[in-house]
Amino acid sequence: MRRDRPSFTDEIKAELAGLQPAKPCCKDAELDALIRVLAASRNGRVRLRLPRNPIARAVVQLARDTGGQVHGVRKGTTERRPSYTVELSPGPAARTEGMCCARAALRGLFLARGVIAEPGSAYHLEIAVPPAEQAATASVLDRLRLPTTRLQRRGRAVFYLKGAEAITRSLGLMGANRAVVRFEHDRIVRDMRGNANRRANSETANLDKRLRVAYAQVEAVRKLQHHERSLQSLSPALRATAELRLAHPHASLQTLAGHAQVSKSAIAHRLHRLLALARENGLLD
Ligand SMILES: [Zn+2]
């Protein structure tokens, strides 16, 4: 099947591969989840077959950052879609009990074995793991309070999530903010399409505009964060607004204003200021 654009699954994985966890515990949790479901054990040398180059690169980085050793990366030659085999010896296992680590583990699980339906067509996200990893996977999902259903399929334990709310939440937990924006957008458009009274056109245009603006704000904040290494140099009000936008990438100004307990125009002004700052620093096109 040929596609003009990458699937939503690929899009999310590319976004997730670009996020390196800040805390060492989370790096270990993410890598550990990847290794467990792909190699069935983290003893000695493990060999991981990964679908995409950005994921292979992320795994190499995680392995190095957690005291492991990377022995080699090989590109598969036979497939139409290239795969990469990374051979590594993981570092010592760290303590990964925090909620931060549960989110990192979810990211690892999804990178390794996750699939999500196109948001315009169905609300379905699933992660298929080897039977031996069923209990560990269930425990990650339970800690995050994600309501999954379980079934067995072709020798794998498949965990799946249904419903737009649960999927948005899981994407948010993984830190896939861009994916949340796209998912929410497609979902609302889909709901509107199903709506009998068709005021849809102007509303879709408004929504598109709102989400495009929100997306630009999230990008601006991320770039500022990356550029400055932190948002510490900003005023407390701007910093709080930046963090709020990251935590609620698709929320309306009204909602953000409610969270911050300031007026809508104050929030609009601060977001505007953040965008301007990112532009002044040449961080946005
Ligand atoms: Zn952690």
Boltz pocket constraint, residues with backbone or C-beta under 6 A from the ligand:
constraints:
  - pocket:
      binder: B
      contacts: [[A, 23], [A, 24], [A, 25], [A, 26], [A, 27], [A, 29], [A, 95], [A, 96], [A, 98], [A, 99], [A, 100], [A, 101], [A, 102], [A, 104]]
      max_distance: 6.0
